[in-house]
Amino acid sequence: MDPNRRTKMLIIAEILETSRRGVSRNQIMSKVNLNSRQMWQYLRFACQNDLLSQKKDKVEYETTDTGFRFLKHYYKTIELLHVENTEDPKRAPKV
């Protein structure tokens, strides 16, 4: 595996972080740096697994309680495994 590539779990976590307060598909695509095909693939997965919900009457997505639990466990696992986070420190996770 290419060490410069993001894992699927990291991409899901980035989408959930971006969607904490409700955002549009374009904002997700831009902030998480995904193309349209990738974005739809991840949004479908996240919604089907109750990690994201689509706000009624709006084209916005918001992290669900299940999504917040996922983030908590994801960051705890990263911490326990002592995996180095090579991302920009300004984008550090908020748990």
N, C-alpha and C positions, 0 to 999 in steps of 0.2 A: 504494500500500500504506500502510495506517495505521501510522505510526511507533510507536504504542503496542502494536501486536500483536506477539506472539512469532512467530518463524519456525518452520517445522517442524523445521529443523535444531537450533535452540535447544531446542525441546521434547524432541527425542530426546536431546540432550546432558544436559538436566536429569534425564530419566528414568534415563540411564546413571549419572550422578553419584549419584542417590538410591539406586540399586541396587548400589552397589559391594560391599556385604557381605551382600546378600540381604535383601529386604524383601517385604512382602505387597502385593497389589494395592491395598488400601485406603491403605497408606502412600504408595505411588506417587501415587495419585489426590489425596491430601491435600497432600503436599509439593510436587507439580508443579502443583497447582491445575487439575486436569482433571475434566470430568464423566465419567460412566461410559462413554458412547458414545465419547468421545475417547480415554479410557484404553485401551479394547479395540482401537481402531484402531491406536494407537501400539504397544501391546504386541504385537499380531499382526505389524506391520511389523518391529519390533526382533527378535522371535524368528525370523521367516522369514529375516532377513538375518544371523543369528548374532551379533547385538549383545547379546542377552539370552538367558539360558537359564532354564528353569523347573526348580527343584530337585526331584529325585525324592522322592516320598512327602511333599512339602510344597507348600503353595500359596504359594511364594515365588519371586521372580525375582532373578537375579544377573547382573551385567555380565560378559560373556565377555572373553577375550583380544582378540577382534576388536572388541568394544565399547570396550575400553581404547585400542586403536589408533585407533579412530574419534575418541575424545575427544582424544587427543594431536594428531591432525591437525586436528581442528575448532578447538581452541584456538590452534594454530600459525597456521592460516589467518586467524583473527580478529586475531591479533597482527600478522601480515604486512600485512593490509589496513588496519590502524589503525582498526578499527571500535570505536567507543566502547561500552563495556559500561555500560549505564545501570542495571544491577541493583544490589541491595543489596550493598555490599562484603563483608558477612559471608558471602555466598553465593559468594564468588569461587571460581573453579575450582581444583581440586587436580590438578595433572598430575605 
